[in-house]
Amino acid sequence: MPDRHWWITLALSGALMVALGAFAAHGLDGRLPERLTAAFTTGVRYQAWHTLAGLALLAWRAQQPLAAQLTALRLWSAGILLFSGSLYAMALAGLYGVGLGPLGLITPLGGVLLLLGWLALAWGLWRARA
């Protein structure tokens, strides 16, 4: 199966997303301040959207492989890890919204990687059509 590792990676991301979403709804509710729970669920939401986008991209890639698809998958995977992962860690550690020093740079860096994934995909499509 082409791109087998990507299918597995995204399936695991989906499973983790469901588990973390359930944890946020049932395990964190009332145990953390609202701002920390909101940060955690933001991480889940961004992981959800990019996991679903990655699955759609793989289905498309099976029909029409393009280099930009792999670039987007790589950037989205790194972005999920840094953006969502840092929000999970900061929320659970009670650090979100306080002076974090270098740790506070991880979340926006992850967000930039997510954005770059979309832009790389758009650029690759633009070039493929030319």
C-alpha positions in Angstrom: 0.0 0.0 0.0 1.5 3.3 -1.0 2.0 5.8 1.8 1.2 3.1 4.3 3.2 4.9 7.1 1.1 8.1 6.5 -2.2 6.2 6.7 -1.0 4.6 10.0 0.3 7.9 11.4 -3.0 9.7 10.6 -5.1 6.8 12.0 -3.1 7.0 15.2 -3.6 10.8 15.3 -7.3 10.3 14.9 -7.4 7.7 17.7 -5.4 10.0 19.9 -7.6 13.0 19.0 -10.8 11.1 20.1 -9.1 10.0 23.3 -7.9 13.5 24.1 -11.3 15.0 23.2 -13.0 12.6 25.6 -10.5 13.3 28.3 -11.1 17.0 27.9 -14.8 16.6 28.1 -14.9 14.2 30.9 -11.6 14.2 32.7 -10.8 17.9 32.7 -14.2 19.4 33.1 -14.3 21.3 36.4 -10.7 20.2 37.3 -8.9 22.9 35.4 -9.6 26.6 35.0 -11.7 27.3 32.0 -8.8 28.9 30.1 -6.7 25.8 30.5 -9.5 23.5 29.3 -10.1 25.9 26.4 -6.5 25.7 25.4 -6.6 21.9 25.6 -9.7 21.7 23.4 -8.2 24.1 20.9 -5.3 21.6 20.5 -7.8 18.8 20.0 -9.7 20.9 17.4 -6.6 21.8 15.4 -5.4 18.2 15.5 -8.9 17.0 14.3 -9.0 19.3 11.3 -5.5 18.6 10.2 -5.9 14.8 10.7 -9.0 14.9 8.6 -7.3 17.0 6.0 -4.4 14.6 5.9 -6.7 11.6 5.3 -8.4 13.5 2.5 -5.0 14.4 1.0 -3.9 10.7 1.1 -7.1 9.7 -0.7 -6.4 12.3 -3.3 -2.8 11.3 -3.5 -3.8 7.7 -4.3 -5.4 9.1 -7.5 -3.0 11.9 -8.4 0.3 12.0 -6.5 2.0 15.3 -6.2 5.2 16.3 -4.3 3.3 19.1 -2.6 1.0 16.6 -0.9 3.9 15.0 1.0 5.3 18.5 1.9 1.9 19.4 3.4 1.7 16.1 5.3 5.1 16.6 6.8 4.4 20.2 7.8 1.0 19.4 9.2 2.4 16.5 11.2 5.1 18.6 12.7 2.5 21.4 13.3 0.2 19.1 15.1 3.0 17.8 17.3 4.2 21.3 18.2 0.9 23.3 18.2 -1.5 20.8 19.7 1.2 19.0 21.7 2.4 22.2 23.4 -1.2 23.2 24.2 -1.9 19.8 25.8 1.3 20.0 27.8 0.8 23.6 28.9 -2.8 23.1 29.9 -2.0 20.0 31.9 0.9 21.7 33.6 -1.2 24.8 34.3 1.2 27.0 32.4 -1.0 28.3 29.6 -1.1 32.1 29.6 1.7 32.7 32.1 5.3 33.7 31.4 6.6 30.6 29.6 9.9 31.8 28.1 11.1 29.6 25.3 8.2 27.1 25.9 5.7 29.8 24.8 7.3 29.9 21.4 6.5 26.3 20.6 2.8 26.8 20.1 3.1 29.7 17.5 5.9 27.8 15.7 3.5 24.8 15.4 0.8 27.2 14.1 3.2 28.5 11.5 4.0 25.0 10.4 0.3 24.2 10.0 -0.1 27.4 7.9 3.0 26.6 5.8 1.5 23.2 5.1 -1.6 24.8 3.5 0.6 27.3 1.6 2.9 24.6 0.3 -0.1 22.7 -0.9 -1.5 25.8 -2.7 1.9 26.6 -4.2 2.3 23.0 -5.4 -1.1 23.0 -7.0 -0.4 26.4 -8.6 2.8 25.0 -10.1 1.2 21.7 -11.2 -1.5 23.6 -13.2 1.0 25.9 -15.0 
